[in-house]
Amino acid sequence: MRIVKCIYTLLILAVLIFVMAGCSHTCEVCLGSGSVACTNCNEGKVTCTECEGKGYLGCEKCGGTGHIQTDKECPGCKDSKRKGYKYETAMALRDLLQGIKRDENDYWSKCYSCDGTGYVQEDCTDCNGTGVGSDCPICNKTGLIECPECSGTKEVICNACAGKGKVKNQTVNK
């Protein structure tokens, strides 16, 4: 009697498996694998946000610019009415001769020597004018870190089948 019950149970399981198999088909998105390519990264890596992909941190003294501002006035614009700007006399004269009327503010441009600060810029003594500080400790000088979405595997769980590889058959109501 016990053998009959076991056979009966196995038969019911076989029928259930057969019925369930008929209710689903292979996922067309992941082709049954349960995972798809990660769209967040390139080869399992993303740009390091700490160093912005450079592999190094900017110099703390100069802020990564490579230059520090001194207290010496810029020789290029020190005689100007506006610190850090130069009056474009040639432009103003040309427009005057051509009869073009413009606002006087149109003839002021940022001084190239001091980048508009009004003071002499010198190379930073900490980074020797490179703007480079220390190596990035997060990405180990590579500029890339492991993708947080796929953990470097280059694949994520398929949304269509929730990683099962199979989706239920959809019946169309007519």
Stockholm file with secondary structure:
# STOCKHOLM 1.0

chainA/1-174         MRIVKCIYTLLILAVLIFVMAGCSHTCEVCLGSGSVACTNCNEGKVTCTECEGKGYLGCEKCGGTGHIQTDKECPGCKDSKRKGYKYETAMALRDLLQGIKRDENDYWSKCYSCDGTGYVQEDCTDCNGTGVGSDCPICNKTGLIECPECSGTKEVICNACAGKGKVKNQTVNK
#=GR chainA/1-174 SS CHHHHHHHHHHHHHHHHHHHHHTEEECTTTTTSSEEECSSCBTTEEECTTTTTSSEEECTTTTTSSEEEEEEECTTTTTSSSTTEEECHHHHHHHHHHTCCCCGGGGEEECTTTTTSSEEEEECTTTTTSCEEEECTTTTTSSEEECTTTTTSSEEECTTTTTSSEEECCCCCC
#=GC SS_cons         CHHHHHHHHHHHHHHHHHHHHHTEEECTTTTTSSEEECSSCBTTEEECTTTTTSSEEECTTTTTSSEEEEEEECTTTTTSSSTTEEECHHHHHHHHHHTCCCCGGGGEEECTTTTTSSEEEEECTTTTTSCEEEECTTTTTSSEEECTTTTTSSEEECTTTTTSSEEECCCCCC
//
